[in-house]
Amino acid sequence: MIADNPDEAEIIKAAVSGNSQAFNRLVLAHREGAMVLAMRLLHTLQDAEDVVQDAFIKAWEELPRFRGESAFSSWLYRIVYNLSLNKLRGRKLRHFFRLGEENDENEVNWNVPSDDPTPDEILISKERQERLDEALKKLPVKQRAVFVMRHEQGLSNAEIAEITGRTEGSVKANFSFAVAKLKEAMEEYR
């Protein structure tokens, strides 16, 4: 069984046998990574929290079928990725039928100022982060997902290919396209 750390294989075995405390340890170990992925794909805290909660419920239900051919985190991120895509499809459908519009009030500001920055540095950093967030939102969802998984979560192309169900070549191409578009959008901050 492939695990993210040596002790995790034992925790997974205990969780598979129905030990909910072991599964809670997995949740605590992987919740932050799952939230980062969901937030970057969905852009609202409420939607991301819903997807991550649903992903862990699905992971608990499907855990006996987890074969351990990949790391638990890769398996979980695939669930988060698929549920996020489903949520995005639902949004497009609702928007098409004008049943509701996205509410930006739940968006999270990813800007975290460094130690004691000057007011000008804070303003520039905030503007840069807002520009990056806007540029990320404009990327096609597959490019955005690949960029987030590789750049922000440090996953390999092979892991991303496994999560998204695409080839490594497709992952590399999507990452290259995303980087090029983001560089263009961020040109004035170079």
Beta strands, then each sheet from edge to edge (+ up, - down):
end
